[in-house]
Amino acid sequence: MSWTITPVSKKKEVLKKPVLIVGLPGIGNVGKVAVDYLIDKLDAKPYVEFFSQSFPHSVFVTEENLVELPNITLYLVKQKTRDILLLGGDVQPTDEEASYQFAEAALGLMKQYGCSEIITLGGIGLPQVPRDPKVYMTGNDKELITKYGKSTGANTKLYGVVGPIIGTSGLLLGLSKKKNIPAVCFLAETFGHPMYLGMRGSKAIIEALNKSLSLGVSIEQLNKEISEIEKDVQSGEEPKQGKYRKFKDSMTPQDTNYIG
């Protein structure tokens, strides 16, 4: 199944050694929340859209009572020294063939853009809710792991802590090595339940990205939403949707062993 890549912007940008940050739905939606938050706070602009007939055979009803297809979109943030690319969306490929095809399509684009680094994001499912989630890191390049390990304090001793890193978060690490693009993955602890939203894990990852890339992103709004969720839970109420909690239930992975 082929992937259609459609430019959103008519303006052809000259990119400066861009860094790609990837956060698609996974356990706790840790990576997705983090990337959605960065897209908002960095005022990222839609740059390229991905489409495939391997997407779920469904549409979503929006708040305007219209329908929309699931999407994966690449966003651009122009900066002085190097640009930031943010890959986010409603879904990620679930079967093996589509996952490889998507990763190859994304990496082909990154080679075209002269991408200097790739950072994928995800969660590590635990049997209980972590109050202060730890952030782990692995990758395909020892120098990059050492560099970001020192700047963020992330635990780089991941062997024996998790099993395979499944999905886009893992495949992009492995396949980018073949294309000589250094890549790392930040994984935050979260509760391994399909209905749990790991916003504390997302916050921990954003703090790590702030340190490693000097993004300067405020986490005030995220703290506010975390407080609201915890207040609702303590009062026995169903947590209300917030700006960074508007997810399509049908797109949430149901495999609690999923890492990535």
VOPAGU-2260 file (C-alpha; in pm, 1 decimal, decimal comma):
REM VOPAGU-2260
SITE   aa  ch    i         X         Y         Z
SITE  MET   A    0       0,0       0,0       0,0
SITE  SER   A    1     158,9     326,7    -113,4
SITE  TRP   A    2     162,9     653,6      79,1
SITE  THR   A    3      53,9     983,3     -71,4
SITE  ILE   A    4     261,1    1282,3      42,0
SITE  THR   A    5      94,5    1617,4     -25,4
SITE  PRO   A    6     257,1    1956,9      40,3
SITE  VAL   A    7      28,9    2187,0     241,3
SITE  SER   A    8     228,1    2505,0     192,5
SITE  LYS   A    9     272,3    2640,5    -160,5
SITE  LYS   A   10     588,4    2816,4     -47,2
SITE  LYS   A   11     898,7    2603,0     -90,0
SITE  GLU   A   12    1111,7    2653,1     220,0
SITE  VAL   A   13    1487,4    2619,7     242,0
SITE  LEU   A   14    1529,5    2415,0     558,8
SITE  LYS   A   15    1827,6    2459,3     791,0
SITE  LYS   A   16    1950,6    2118,7     914,3
SITE  PRO   A   17    1605,4    2032,5    1052,0
SITE  VAL   A   18    1548,6    1811,8    1355,2
SITE  LEU   A   19    1246,3    1582,0    1326,7
SITE  ILE   A   20    1039,1    1514,8    1640,5
SITE  VAL   A   21     782,3    1234,4    1608,9
SITE  GLY   A   22     486,5    1177,9    1841,9
SITE  LEU   A   23     200,4     959,1    1721,1
SITE  PRO   A   24     -68,6     773,5    1921,3
SITE  GLY   A   25      65,9     500,7    2149,3
SITE  ILE   A   26      38,8     386,8    2508,2
SITE  GLY   A   27     -84,9     675,0    2721,5
SITE  ASN   A   28     -63,5     891,1    2407,2
SITE  VAL   A   29     252,8    1028,9    2569,7
SITE  GLY   A   30     424,8    1112,2    2241,7
SITE  LYS   A   31     110,4    1249,2    2077,8
SITE  VAL   A   32      28,5    1486,3    2364,8
SITE  ALA   A   33     387,2    1611,4    2369,0
SITE  VAL   A   34     398,1    1681,2    1994,0
SITE  ASP   A   35      49,2    1836,8    1988,4
SITE  TYR   A   36     157,3    2066,0    2271,3
SITE  LEU   A   37     476,2    2164,6    2087,0
SITE  ILE   A   38     281,2    2229,9    1765,7
SITE  ASP   A   39      59,4    2471,9    1956,0
SITE  LYS   A   40     320,9    2647,2    2168,6
SITE  LEU   A   41     576,9    2681,4    1886,5
SITE  ASP   A   42     307,8    2798,9    1640,7
SITE  ALA   A   43     410,2    2525,6    1396,6
SITE  LYS   A   44     268,1    2544,7    1045,8
SITE  PRO   A   45     131,8    2244,4     850,3
SITE  TYR   A   46     389,3    2154,8     587,1
SITE  VAL   A   47     314,7    1808,3     445,9
SITE  GLU   A   48      25,4    1562,4     481,5
SITE  PHE   A   49      51,8    1182,4     463,1
SITE  PHE   A   50    -233,2     961,8     346,3
SITE  SER   A   51    -274,2     589,1     293,1
SITE  GLN   A   52    -560,7     348,9     234,7
SITE  SER   A   53    -416,4     149,8     524,7
SITE  PHE   A   54    -569,6     410,8     758,2
SITE  PRO   A   55    -871,0     290,0     960,4
SITE  HIS   A   56   -1185,3     274,1     745,5
SITE  SER   A   57   -1366,9     551,8     928,9
SITE  VAL   A   58   -1416,4     925,5     957,5
SITE  PHE   A   59   -1455,5    1146,0    1264,3
SITE  VAL   A   60   -1742,5    1380,9    1344,5
SITE  THR   A   61   -1600,0    1720,6    1440,2
SITE  GLU   A   62   -1733,1    1980,3    1683,9
SITE  GLU   A   63   -1878,3    2157,0    1378,9
SITE  ASN   A   64   -2078,2    1838,0    1301,7
SITE  LEU   A   65   -1875,4    1775,6     988,2
SITE  VAL   A   66   -1662,7    1472,2     908,9
SITE  GLU   A   67   -1288,0    1443,4     858,8
SITE  LEU   A   68   -1053,7    1161,2     767,6
SITE  PRO   A   69    -778,8    1052,3    1008,6
SITE  ASN   A   70    -454,0    1227,6     933,3
SITE  ILE   A   71     -79,0    1233,0     984,6
SITE  THR   A   72      75,4    1576,6     928,0
SITE  LEU   A   73     427,4    1715,6     926,8
SITE  TYR   A   74     458,2    2064,7    1077,5
SITE  LEU   A   75     739,9    2317,6    1039,4
SITE  VAL   A   76     890,6    2560,5    1289,4
SITE  LYS   A   77    1144,3    2800,4    1136,8
SITE  GLN   A   78    1431,4    2892,6    1371,2
SITE  LYS   A   79    1753,0    3094,3    1343,3
SITE  THR   A   80    2008,4    2814,2    1361,8
SITE  ARG   A   81    1816,2    2497,0    1272,0
SITE  ASP   A   82    1453,3    2426,5    1194,4
SITE  ILE   A   83    1217,8    2192,4    1378,7
SITE  LEU   A   84     986,5    1944,1    1206,1
SITE  LEU   A   85     702,0    1795,0    1412,7
SITE  LEU   A   86     523,7    1479,5    1295,6
SITE  GLY   A   87     187,7    1422,3    1461,4
SITE  GLY   A   88    -159,2    1292,2    1383,7
SITE  ASP   A   89    -461,9    1085,4    1476,0
SITE  VAL   A   90    -319,3     744,3    1390,5
SITE  GLN   A   91      -8,5     549,7    1314,2
SITE  PRO   A   92      18,8     242,3    1092,1
SITE  THR   A   93     -70,8     -72,6    1283,7
SITE  ASP   A   94      24,6    -359,1    1052,2
SITE  GLU   A   95     385,4    -445,6     973,7
SITE  GLU   A   96     387,7    -370,6     601,4
SITE  ALA   A   97     218,7     -31,3     634,1
SITE  SER   A   98     451,5      61,0     922,4
SITE  TYR   A   99     761,7      -7,0     714,3
SITE  GLN   A  100     620,0     174,1     412,3
SITE  PHE   A  101     532,1     479,7     618,9
SITE  ALA   A  102     873,6     488,3     786,2
SITE  GLU   A  103    1048,7     462,9     448,4
SITE  ALA   A  104     828,7     738,8     301,9
SITE  ALA   A  105     898,1     967,8     600,0
SITE  LEU   A  106    1271,5     898,0     590,6
SITE  GLY   A  107    1286,1     961,3     215,3
SITE  LEU   A  108    1141,2    1303,4     284,4
SITE  MET   A  109    1391,1    1362,0     565,7
SITE  LYS   A  110    1683,9    1282,1     335,6
SITE  GLN   A  111    1541,0    1527,0      84,6
SITE  TYR   A  112    1516,7    1794,5     355,1
SITE  GLY   A  113    1870,0    1733,4     483,1
SITE  CYS   A  114    1742,2    1623,4     825,1
SITE  SER   A  115    2023,8    1628,5    1080,6
SITE  GLU   A  116    1859,8    1432,5    1365,8
SITE  ILE   A  117    1543,7    1238,9    1445,7
SITE  ILE   A  118    1383,5    1223,9    1790,7
SITE  THR   A  119    1093,8     983,6    1842,0
SITE  LEU   A  120     871,1     990,7    2150,9
SITE  GLY   A  121     672,6     724,2    2332,9
SITE  GLY   A  122     565,1     566,0    2657,5
SITE  ILE   A  123     663,3     271,9    2874,8
SITE  GLY   A  124     355,1     105,5    3025,4
SITE  LEU   A  125     365,4      31,7    3399,6
SITE  PRO   A  126     114,2    -163,3    3612,2
SITE  GLN   A  127      47,9     147,7    3822,8
SITE  VAL   A  128      24,0     524,0    3768,9
SITE  PRO   A  129     368,8     686,3    3810,9
SITE  ARG   A  130     357,8    1008,2    4012,1
SITE  ASP   A  131     696,3    1126,9    3888,7
SITE  PRO   A  132     758,3     949,9    3554,2
SITE  LYS   A  133    1116,7     864,6    3464,5
SITE  VAL   A  134    1242,3     934,5    3113,2
SITE  TYR   A  135    1458,4     677,0    2934,9
SITE  MET   A  136    1647,1     715,0    2612,7
SITE  THR   A  137    1795,0     492,7    2345,5
SITE  GLY   A  138    1891,8     539,1    1981,3
SITE  ASN   A  139    2107,3     438,0    1687,9
SITE  ASP   A  140    2402,8     670,1    1756,1
SITE  LYS   A  141    2617,4     653,9    2072,6
SITE  GLU   A  142    2741,0    1013,7    2044,8
SITE  LEU   A  143    2387,2    1151,4    2021,1
SITE  ILE   A  144    2270,8     933,8    2311,8
SITE  THR   A  145    2560,5    1061,0    2525,7
SITE  LYS   A  146    2495,4    1421,8    2424,7
SITE  TYR   A  147    2123,4    1417,4    2507,2
SITE  GLY   A  148    2172,3    1194,4    2807,7
SITE  LYS   A  149    2400,1    1454,6    2966,4
SITE  SER   A  150    2178,4    1751,8    2881,2
SITE  THR   A  151    1850,3    1594,9    2993,0
SITE  GLY   A  152    1944,6    1351,0    3266,8
SITE  ALA   A  153    1744,7    1078,8    3088,5
SITE  ASN   A  154    1832,1     722,3    3185,0
SITE  THR   A  155    2027,4     567,7    2897,3
SITE  LYS   A  156    2033,9     217,9    3052,3
SITE  LEU   A  157    1726,8      83,4    2876,4
SITE  TYR   A  158    1836,9    -276,5    2818,0
SITE  GLY   A  159    1628,7    -509,1    3033,9
SITE  VAL   A  160    1379,4    -233,2    3119,8
SITE  VAL   A  161    1160,3    -270,9    2810,5
SITE  GLY   A  162    1106,5    -517,1    2531,0
SITE  PRO   A  163    1080,5    -422,3    2163,3
SITE  ILE   A  164     993,4     -62,4    2077,5
SITE  ILE   A  165     695,9    -122,8    1851,9
SITE  GLY   A  166     561,6      96,2    1574,7
SITE  THR   A  167     685,9     420,3    1422,5
SITE  SER   A  168     886,0     520,7    1731,7
SITE  GLY   A  169    1100,0     210,6    1694,0
SITE  LEU   A  170    1109,9     163,3    1317,2
SITE  LEU   A  171    1231,3     517,5    1249,5
SITE  LEU   A  172    1525,0     453,5    1483,4
SITE  GLY   A  173    1628,0     135,1    1307,0
SITE  LEU   A  174    1568,5     241,7     948,1
SITE  SER   A  175    1725,6     587,6     989,2
SITE  LYS   A  176    2054,8     419,6    1077,6
SITE  LYS   A  177    2060,0     269,0     728,5
SITE  LYS   A  178    2019,6     620,1     587,8
SITE  ASN   A  179    2294,0     767,0     809,4
SITE  ILE   A  180    2057,8     989,6    1008,3
SITE  PRO   A  181    2137,1     981,5    1382,6
SITE  ALA   A  182    1827,3     922,9    1592,5
SITE  VAL   A  183    1720,7     887,2    1955,4
SITE  CYS   A  184    1398,3     794,0    2130,6
SITE  PHE   A  185    1268,5     944,1    2455,4
SITE  LEU   A  186    1037,0     707,5    2644,2
SITE  ALA   A  187     846,7     825,3    2952,7
SITE  GLU   A  188     688,9     600,2    3213,1
SITE  THR   A  189     310,6     595,4    3210,5
SITE  PHE   A  190      21,1     373,6    3322,0
SITE  GLY   A  191     -21,1      80,0    3084,2
SITE  HIS   A  192    -398,2     102,6    3042,2
SITE  PRO   A  193    -560,0     175,7    2702,0
SITE  MET   A  194    -788,7     445,2    2846,0
SITE  TYR   A  195    -520,4     626,8    3046,3
SITE  LEU   A  196    -382,7     958,4    2921,2
SITE  GLY   A  197     -22,8     995,7    3039,7
SITE  MET   A  198       6,2    1372,2    3054,9
SITE  ARG   A  199     269,9    1362,6    3329,2
SITE  GLY   A  200     484,8    1149,6    3099,2
SITE  SER   A  201     428,3    1401,0    2818,7
SITE  LYS   A  202     533,5    1681,4    3049,8
SITE  ALA   A  203     853,4    1495,3    3142,3
SITE  ILE   A  204     937,6    1450,1    2773,7
SITE  ILE   A  205     874,1    1816,3    2691,0
SITE  GLU   A  206    1105,2    1914,9    2976,6
SITE  ALA   A  207    1370,8    1684,0    2827,9
SITE  LEU   A  208    1322,6    1838,4    2482,0
SITE  ASN   A  209    1348,6    2188,2    2630,5
SITE  LYS   A  210    1687,7    2095,4    2773,5
SITE  SER   A  211    1819,5    1912,6    2469,0
SITE  LEU   A  212    1700,1    2154,5    2200,0
SITE  SER   A  213    1665,1    2480,8    2398,3
SITE  LEU   A  214    1302,8    2514,4    2284,1
SITE  GLY   A  215    1197,8    2739,7    2571,2
SITE  VAL   A  216     843,7    2597,0    2573,3
SITE  SER   A  217     637,1    2684,8    2880,8
SITE  ILE   A  218     462,4    2389,3    3047,4
SITE  GLU   A  219     217,5    2607,6    3239,6
SITE  GLN   A  220     -85,1    2504,3    3030,8
SITE  LEU   A  221       6,8    2137,4    3061,2
SITE  ASN   A  222      35,5    2170,9    3440,5
SITE  LYS   A  223    -310,8    2326,6    3444,0
SITE  GLU   A  224    -463,9    2038,7    3248,7
SITE  ILE   A  225    -292,2    1780,8    3469,3
SITE  SER   A  226    -437,0    1951,7    3778,4
SITE  GLU   A  227    -784,3    1954,6    3622,8
SITE  ILE   A  228    -766,3    1583,7    3539,3
SITE  GLU   A  229    -650,9    1491,5    3890,3
SITE  LYS   A  230    -921,3    1709,7    4045,5
SITE  ASP   A  231   -1190,1    1533,8    3839,4
SITE  VAL   A  232   -1052,6    1188,8    3928,0
SITE  GLN   A  233   -1039,5    1269,9    4300,6
SITE  SER   A  234   -1400,0    1391,1    4293,6
SITE  GLY   A  235   -1509,2    1074,5    4113,9
SITE  GLU   A  236   -1605,6    1260,9    3797,8
SITE  GLU   A  237   -1526,4    1163,4    3439,5
SITE  PRO   A  238   -1224,2    1375,5    3334,1
SITE  LYS   A  239   -1336,0    1654,8    3101,3
SITE  GLN   A  240   -1176,1    1705,4    2764,6
SITE  GLY   A  241    -922,0    1983,4    2744,6
SITE  LYS   A  242    -725,6    2147,9    2467,5
SITE  TYR   A  243    -461,5    1872,3    2465,9
SITE  ARG   A  244    -702,8    1589,0    2542,3
SITE  LYS   A  245    -922,3    1593,1    2231,8
SITE  PHE   A  246    -851,2    1246,5    2100,9
SITE  LYS   A  247   -1053,1    1012,2    1885,3
SITE  ASP   A  248   -1137,0     709,3    2100,5
SITE  SER   A  249   -1143,0     472,7    1804,7
SITE  MET   A  250    -781,6     561,1    1728,2
SITE  THR   A  251    -645,9     473,3    2073,0
SITE  PRO   A  252    -430,6     155,3    2069,6
SITE  GLN   A  253    -579,9    -123,6    2278,2
SITE  ASP   A  254    -258,1    -320,8    2331,9
SITE  THR   A  255    -136,2    -238,4    2681,8
SITE  ASN   A  256     201,0    -395,8    2607,7
SITE  TYR   A  257     265,6    -141,5    2335,6
SITE  ILE   A  258     584,8      58,5    2377,8
SITE  GLY   A  259     621,5     365,9    2161,5
